Every structure is written in structure tokens, then in C-alpha cells.
Amino acid sequence: MRTKIIIGVAAVLGFALLSQQLSASQGVDVKQAHSMVAQPGALLLDVREPVEYAAIHAPSAKLIPLGEVGLRLKELEAYKDKPVAVICRSGRRSAKAVALLQEAGFTQVSNVQGGIQAWEQAGLEVTKQQ
């Protein structure tokens, strides 16, 4: 009987972890992300490289390249329990950043599906290099 309870608890915990990982990789579409970061206290985190960011970015986005996210967690500490939408060019780097932030204890972090490409295609505001 005790073994069945342990197996049941392990299954529930495993499902919860899998759900969290799937939500990180699936994320939110750009319209959902736009609405999310319009809320007070929310953050749009751009994890592309500075040259990419300079070429085009969402006006409210904070730039921290993916390779620096782990080193700059203190800068993001204020957002640990607030909505954070992570964006890159297409959604791959941001998915990695989401996983890293979740491991660091961030509770409301989402990957922006399609990245800045989808953001611009959706007609959302962008700042472009002239």
C-alpha cells in the first residue's frame, strides 16, 4: 500500500514538472505577451544580442543577452514573482532563458512564441534602427 502511495505521489510530481517544462517551451503568443507586459510590474525580457536588439526591438523590452542571463539574475530579482515574457528572434533562445529563470525560482515566466519576428508581423509596436 505504501509503495502505491509513493508511486502516485511521484507520478503527480512528475506530471507537474513536465507541465512546467511544456509551458516554458510552448509559451504565449505575441498578443498574449503584449497584454501581459502592459500590466504594471511586468517585464518583457529580450535575450538576443545587442546588435540584433539595436536593429529591431519592442520599445518596452529590457535587453539581457542569453549568455548573460545567469550572471545578471540580481537585475531581475524584482520580477521573481511577477509576469516576465521572454523574447528573442524566433523563440528558441527565449525558451532556454525561460528554463534558466524557472530554475532560479521565477514563478510567472513565459516564452514569447515566434519572437520579435512574430511581434512585428502581428503589427505590434517596434523600434527599428534607421
N, CA, C and O of each residue as an XYZ file, in Angstrom:
520
protein
N       0.821     -1.201      0.000
C       0.000      0.000      0.000
C       0.863      1.263      0.000
O       0.599      2.216     -0.734
N       1.898      1.246      0.840
C       2.785      2.402      0.931
C       3.498      2.641     -0.400
O       3.690      3.788     -0.805
N       3.881      1.582     -1.068
C       4.542      1.685     -2.361
C       3.631      2.345     -3.384
O       4.086      3.166     -4.181
N       2.348      1.994     -3.369
C       1.392      2.589     -4.299
C       1.248      4.086     -4.046
O       1.131      4.863     -4.993
N       1.255      4.494     -2.797
C       1.155      5.919     -2.460
C       2.386      6.665     -2.961
O       2.270      7.749     -3.533
N       3.552      6.091     -2.747
C       4.795      6.723     -3.196
C       4.813      6.845     -4.716
O       5.209      7.879     -5.254
N       4.388      5.799     -5.403
C       4.334      5.833     -6.866
C       3.339      6.900     -7.325
O       3.613      7.628     -8.279
N       2.207      6.997     -6.665
C       1.205      8.003     -7.012
C       1.733      9.412     -6.830
O       1.543     10.269     -7.693
N       2.397      9.655     -5.705
C       2.965     10.984     -5.446
C       4.044     11.307     -6.481
O       4.101     12.427     -6.988
N       4.888     10.343     -6.791
C       5.942     10.546     -7.790
C       5.337     10.866     -9.160
O       5.851     11.722     -9.881
N       4.263     10.191     -9.515
C       3.602     10.437    -10.794
C       3.035     11.851    -10.853
O       3.171     12.537    -11.866
N       2.400     12.283     -9.769
C       1.833     13.632     -9.713
C       2.940     14.678     -9.825
O       2.809     15.640    -10.582
N       4.026     14.499     -9.078
C       5.140     15.440     -9.133
C       5.787     15.448    -10.517
O       6.148     16.508    -11.027
N       5.932     14.290    -11.114
C       6.487     14.200    -12.460
C       5.618     14.911    -13.475
O       6.126     15.606    -14.356
N       4.309     14.742    -13.358
C       3.384     15.427    -14.256
C       3.477     16.936    -14.081
O       3.454     17.672    -15.067
N       3.580     17.409    -12.841
C       3.696     18.845    -12.578
C       4.966     19.412    -13.206
O       4.938     20.488    -13.802
N       6.067     18.698    -13.076
C       7.328     19.140    -13.667
C       7.240     19.148    -15.183
O       7.695     20.097    -15.821
N       6.670     18.120    -15.765
C       6.505     18.053    -17.212
C       5.628     19.200    -17.708
O       5.932     19.811    -18.733
N       4.554     19.495    -16.999
C       3.665     20.597    -17.384
C       4.411     21.919    -17.375
O       4.236     22.743    -18.272
N       5.242     22.122    -16.363
C       6.014     23.355    -16.261
C       6.980     23.459    -17.439
O       7.108     24.529    -18.033
N       7.647     22.385    -17.780
C       8.592     22.403    -18.888
C       7.881     22.623    -20.214
O       8.388     23.348    -21.070
N       6.726     22.016    -20.397
C       5.977     22.215    -21.631
C       5.491     23.640    -21.753
O       5.529     24.210    -22.843
N       5.033     24.233    -20.658
C       4.562     25.611    -20.731
C       5.712     26.545    -21.045
O       5.512     27.561    -21.709
N       6.908     26.227    -20.586
C       8.073     27.061    -20.890
C       8.386     27.006    -22.372
O       8.688     28.032    -22.980
N       8.317     25.821    -22.962
C       8.673     25.707    -24.369
C       7.540     26.185    -25.273
O       7.803     26.743    -26.338
N       6.295     25.979    -24.875
C       5.168     26.396    -25.690
C       4.929     27.896    -25.562
O       4.719     28.578    -26.565
N       4.958     28.406    -24.354
C       4.873     29.834    -24.123
C       3.548     30.465    -24.468
O       2.499     29.821    -24.440
N       3.619     31.747    -24.796
C       2.439     32.553    -25.112
C       2.634     33.186    -26.481
O       3.764     33.410    -26.917
N       1.527     33.473    -27.156
C       1.666     34.159    -28.443
C       1.955     35.642    -28.189
O       1.866     36.113    -27.055
N       2.299     36.365    -29.244
C       2.737     37.746    -29.084
C       1.636     38.659    -28.544
O       1.919     39.597    -27.798
N       0.403     38.395    -28.910
C      -0.712     39.217    -28.405
C      -0.871     39.015    -26.889
O      -1.078     39.975    -26.147
N      -0.771     37.756    -26.442
C      -0.836     37.477    -25.003
C       0.342     38.135    -24.286
O       0.173     38.723    -23.218
N       1.524     38.033    -24.872
C       2.715     38.634    -24.268
C       2.568     40.151    -24.184
O       2.920     40.755    -23.172
N       2.051     40.761    -25.240
C       1.856     42.207    -25.264
C       0.910     42.633    -24.145
O       1.174     43.608    -23.441
N      -0.183     41.908    -23.984
C      -1.135     42.209    -22.904
C      -0.498     42.000    -21.541
O      -0.711     42.787    -20.619
N       0.288     40.930    -21.418
C       0.936     40.609    -20.149
C       1.875     41.729    -19.716
O       1.824     42.177    -18.570
N       2.735     42.183    -20.631
C       3.744     43.175    -20.247
C       3.184     44.584    -20.168
O       3.880     45.505    -19.739
N       1.937     44.760    -20.575
C       1.287     46.063    -20.413
C       0.843     46.278    -18.962
O       0.512     47.397    -18.571
N       0.836     45.223    -18.180
C       0.429     45.305    -16.771
C       1.554     45.923    -15.939
O       2.730     45.671    -16.202
N       1.200     46.726    -14.942
C       2.230     47.306    -14.066
C       3.054     46.205    -13.388
O       2.507     45.218    -12.898
N       4.361     46.390    -13.371
C       5.245     45.451    -12.701
C       5.700     44.283    -13.547
O       6.500     43.470    -13.085
N       5.212     44.174    -14.782
C       5.603     43.067    -15.663
C       6.850     43.466    -16.455
O       7.205     44.642    -16.529
N       7.500     42.473    -17.038
C       8.735     42.701    -17.778
C       8.716     41.954    -19.099
O       8.295     40.799    -19.166
N       9.179     42.626    -20.156
C       9.472     41.986    -21.431
C      10.988     41.919    -21.514
O      11.655     42.946    -21.631
N      11.526     40.715    -21.454
C      12.968     40.494    -21.441
C      13.423     39.989    -22.804
O      12.995     38.926    -23.253
N      14.290     40.753    -23.458
C      14.831     40.393    -24.770
C      16.198     39.757    -24.549
O      17.081     40.383    -23.963
N      16.385     38.523    -25.010
C      17.628     37.790    -24.760
C      18.497     37.650    -26.017
O      19.372     36.786    -26.081
N      18.246     38.505    -27.009
C      19.081     38.483    -28.215
C      20.383     39.248    -27.957
O      20.593     39.782    -26.868
N      21.228     39.292    -28.944
C      22.488     40.018    -28.847
C      22.247     41.517    -29.088
O      21.271     41.885    -29.743
N      23.126     42.379    -28.565
C      22.931     43.830    -28.701
C      22.744     44.311    -30.138
O      21.942     45.214    -30.376
N      23.454     43.738    -31.092
C      23.311     44.169    -32.484
C      21.914     43.828    -33.021
O      21.341     44.598    -33.792
N      21.374     42.690    -32.618
C      20.015     42.305    -33.028
C      18.991     43.246    -32.402
O      18.057     43.701    -33.062
N      19.183     43.524    -31.130
C      18.284     44.417    -30.388
C      18.296     45.805    -31.022
O      17.245     46.424    -31.187
N      19.490     46.297    -31.380
C      19.601     47.628    -31.976
C      18.849     47.706    -33.306
O      18.278     48.744    -33.641
N      18.852     46.614    -34.054
C      18.186     46.597    -35.360
C      16.671     46.688    -35.228
O      16.021     47.399    -35.994
N      16.108     45.968    -34.257
C      14.659     45.970    -34.035
C      14.359     45.403    -32.653
O      14.913     44.379    -32.255
N      13.478     46.083    -31.932
C      13.057     45.574    -30.620
C      11.724     46.200    -30.223
O      11.319     47.233    -30.756
N      11.061     45.557    -29.287
C       9.847     46.128    -28.705
C      10.290     47.268    -27.788
O      11.241     47.103    -27.024
N       9.622     48.416    -27.850
C      10.076     49.582    -27.100
C      10.240     49.359    -25.593
O      11.109     49.974    -24.975
N       9.438     48.510    -25.009
C       9.489     48.322    -23.554
C      10.449     47.208    -23.119
O      10.570     46.933    -21.925
N      11.128     46.569    -24.071
C      11.956     45.405    -23.755
C      13.266     45.785    -23.061
O      13.916     46.772    -23.407
N      13.628     44.968    -22.074
C      14.926     45.090    -21.398
C      15.849     44.059    -22.026
O      15.502     42.882    -22.124
N      17.032     44.505    -22.454
C      17.987     43.618    -23.103
C      18.947     42.999    -22.100
O      19.662     43.704    -21.388
N      18.953     41.676    -22.055
C      19.990     40.898    -21.371
C      20.231     39.683    -22.262
O      19.412     38.764    -22.287
N      21.347     39.669    -22.995
C      21.618     38.525    -23.889
C      21.585     37.194    -23.136
O      21.943     37.128    -21.960
N      21.158     36.147    -23.817
C      21.007     34.830    -23.205
C      22.244     34.413    -22.426
O      22.123     33.901    -21.313
N      23.421     34.620    -22.980
C      24.660     34.217    -22.323
C      24.938     34.960    -21.025
O      25.800     34.543    -20.251
N      24.224     36.055    -20.773
C      24.426     36.858    -19.563
C      23.308     36.700    -18.533
O      23.442     37.174    -17.405
N      22.225     36.050    -18.899
C      21.066     35.964    -18.001
C      21.450     35.386    -16.640
O      21.099     35.955    -15.606
N      22.157     34.274    -16.630
C      22.548     33.649    -15.369
C      23.424     34.531    -14.511
O      23.366     34.461    -13.284
N      24.235     35.361    -15.143
C      25.139     36.249    -14.420
C      24.452     37.516    -13.926
O      24.961     38.195    -13.034
N      23.296     37.835    -14.503
C      22.625     39.094    -14.186
C      21.270     38.890    -13.504
O      20.386     39.740    -13.606
N      21.113     37.769    -12.816
C      19.840     37.469    -12.143
C      19.464     38.523    -11.108
O      18.278     38.771    -10.889
N      20.444     39.144    -10.472
C      20.147     40.176     -9.468
C      19.367     41.332    -10.075
O      18.513     41.922     -9.412
N      19.653     41.661    -11.334
C      18.932     42.739    -12.025
C      17.459     42.394    -12.221
O      16.619     43.283    -12.360
N      17.158     41.111    -12.231
C      15.792     40.649    -12.491
C      15.051     40.256    -11.218
O      13.869     39.914    -11.272
N      15.718     40.300    -10.093
C      15.164     39.837     -8.815
C      13.789     40.430     -8.509
O      12.926     39.740     -7.965
N      13.578     41.700     -8.852
C      12.299     42.364     -8.571
C      11.130     41.722     -9.326
O       9.970     41.942     -8.977
N      11.431     40.941    -10.344
C      10.388     40.308    -11.170
C      10.182     38.833    -10.850
O       9.487     38.134    -11.587
N      10.770     38.355     -9.772
C      10.741     36.926     -9.456
C       9.321     36.366     -9.355
O       9.073     35.229     -9.756
N       8.393     37.157     -8.824
C       7.006     36.707     -8.678
C       6.044     37.557     -9.506
O       4.858     37.659     -9.192
N       6.574     38.160    -10.560
C       5.762     38.992    -11.447
C       5.830     38.430    -12.862
O       6.725     37.642    -13.169
N       4.902     38.822    -13.723
C       4.924     38.316    -15.097
C       6.180     38.761    -15.860
O       6.518     39.944    -15.902
N       6.850     37.781    -16.456
C       8.022     38.037    -17.296
C       7.806     37.297    -18.614
O       7.677     36.073    -18.636
N       7.768     38.050    -19.706
C       7.687     37.455    -21.044
C       9.076     37.570    -21.658
O       9.648     38.659    -21.716
N       9.613     36.448    -22.113
C      10.974     36.417    -22.655
C      10.894     36.271    -24.171
O      10.209     35.389    -24.690
N      11.608     37.153    -24.869
C      11.545     37.195    -26.329
C      12.951     37.132    -26.919
O      13.915     37.610    -26.321
N      13.044     36.533    -28.100
C      14.296     36.521    -28.870
C      13.905     36.742    -30.327
O      12.921     37.429    -30.605
N      14.662     36.171    -31.258
C      14.324     36.349    -32.669
C      13.153     35.465    -33.073
O      12.206     35.919    -33.715
N      13.234     34.177    -32.681
C      12.207     33.234    -33.139
C      11.559     32.417    -32.025
O      10.513     31.805    -32.245
N      12.152     32.394    -30.844
C      11.587     31.650    -29.725
C      12.481     30.581    -29.136
O      12.149     30.022    -28.091
N      13.593     30.279    -29.759
C      14.470     29.213    -29.254
C      15.319     29.672    -28.077
O      15.345     29.015    -27.035
N      16.016     30.797    -28.236
C      16.852     31.294    -27.133
C      16.000     31.681    -25.935
O      16.388     31.469    -24.786
N      14.843     32.245    -26.216
C      13.979     32.649    -25.106
C      13.478     31.430    -24.330
O      13.287     31.517    -23.117
N      13.262     30.304    -24.999
C      12.858     29.077    -24.294
C      13.958     28.635    -23.332
O      13.670     28.181    -22.224
N      15.215     28.767    -23.752
C      16.337     28.425    -22.867
C      16.388     29.373    -21.676
O      16.635     28.950    -20.547
N      16.155     30.659    -21.932
C      16.157     31.644    -20.846
C      15.019     31.382    -19.867
O      15.193     31.530    -18.658
N      13.854     30.995    -20.383
C      12.714     30.679    -19.523
C      13.074     29.539    -18.572
O      12.801     29.616    -17.374
N      13.678     28.498    -19.099
C      14.074     27.357    -18.262
C      15.070     27.792    -17.192
O      14.968     27.371    -16.039
N      16.015     28.620    -17.562
C      17.008     29.116    -16.617
C      16.348     29.945    -15.511
O      16.666     29.785    -14.333
N      15.437     30.820    -15.897
C      14.740     31.656    -14.914
C      13.846     30.817    -13.997
O      13.760     31.084    -12.799
N      13.192     29.819    -14.550
C      12.364     28.942    -13.720
C      13.225     28.208    -12.701
O      12.828     28.066    -11.544
N      14.398     27.741    -13.117
C      15.309     27.075    -12.191
C      15.757     28.017    -11.086
O      16.046     27.580     -9.972
N      15.814     29.327    -11.394
C      16.222     30.332    -10.417
C      15.057     30.784     -9.538
O      15.227     31.654     -8.684
N      13.871     30.197     -9.741
C      12.739     30.485     -8.875
C      11.737     31.498     -9.392
O      10.846     31.912     -8.650
N      11.859     31.909    -10.648
C      10.881     32.834    -11.215
C       9.585     32.068    -11.457
O       9.598     30.984    -12.040
N       8.475     32.630    -11.013
C       7.228     31.873    -10.989
C       6.259     32.179    -12.124
O       5.353     31.387    -12.382
N       6.427     33.314    -12.811
C       5.467     33.694    -13.849
C       6.177     34.044    -15.158
O       5.892     35.074    -15.769
N       7.085     33.195    -15.575
C       7.884     33.467    -16.767
C       7.345     32.678    -17.960
O       6.999     31.503    -17.836
N       7.278     33.347    -19.130
C       6.721     32.732    -20.332
C       7.597     33.021    -21.541
O       8.217     34.080    -21.640
N       7.636     32.072    -22.447
C       8.344     32.221    -23.710
C       7.408     32.853    -24.740
O       6.272     32.406    -24.896
N       7.871     33.880    -25.439
C       7.067     34.519    -26.477
C       7.276     33.734    -27.780
O       8.349     33.776    -28.383
N       6.239     33.029    -28.189
C       6.304     32.198    -29.401
C       6.534     33.061    -30.636
O       5.872     34.080    -30.830
N       7.475     32.641    -31.460
C       7.730     33.348    -32.708
C       8.646     34.541    -32.573
O       9.092     35.093    -33.580
N       8.938     34.950    -31.353
C       9.881     36.026    -31.101
C       9.519     37.363    -31.719
O       8.357     37.645    -32.014
N      10.552     38.182    -31.909
C      10.345     39.538    -32.433
C       9.812     39.496    -33.867
O       9.150     40.433    -34.313
N      10.101     38.409    -34.586
C       9.562     38.277    -35.943
C       8.036     38.237    -35.905
O       7.373     38.938    -36.670
N       7.484     37.418    -35.016
C       6.024     37.320    -34.890
C       5.451     38.607    -34.306
O       4.353     39.026    -34.674
N       6.193     39.234    -33.394
C       5.762     40.502    -32.777
C       5.533     41.551    -33.870
O       4.491     42.206    -33.910
N       6.512     41.695    -34.745
C       6.406     42.682    -35.830
C       5.303     42.294    -36.813
O       4.530     43.151    -37.240
N       5.222     41.003    -37.178
C       4.197     40.540    -38.119
C       2.787     40.768    -37.589
O       1.848     40.947    -38.364
N       2.642     40.760    -36.260
C       1.336     40.976    -35.642
C       0.963     42.459    -35.607
O      -0.131     42.817    -35.171
N       1.868     43.313    -36.063
C       1.596     44.749    -36.089
C       1.810     45.428    -34.752
O       1.353     46.553    -34.552
N       2.497     44.766    -33.833
C       2.782     45.376    -32.538
C       3.947     46.363    -32.699
O       4.777     46.228    -33.597
N       3.982     47.337    -31.822
C       4.978     48.406    -31.944
C       6.409     47.878    -31.805
O       6.713     47.068    -30.929
N       7.266     48.361    -32.693
C       8.692     48.045    -32.644
C       9.494     49.320    -32.872
O       9.016     50.281    -33.475
N      10.713     49.301    -32.377
C      11.662     50.365    -32.656
C      12.711     49.779    -33.582
O      13.314     48.749    -33.281
N      12.930     50.450    -34.727
C      13.899     49.956    -35.710
C      15.041     50.949    -35.864
O      14.873     52.162    -35.740
N      16.208     50.382    -36.140
C      17.378     51.203    -36.414
C      17.160     51.921    -37.748
O      16.690     51.314    -38.710
N      17.491     53.170    -37.805
C      17.298     53.941    -39.038
C      18.460     53.799    -39.983
O      18.452     54.386    -41.065
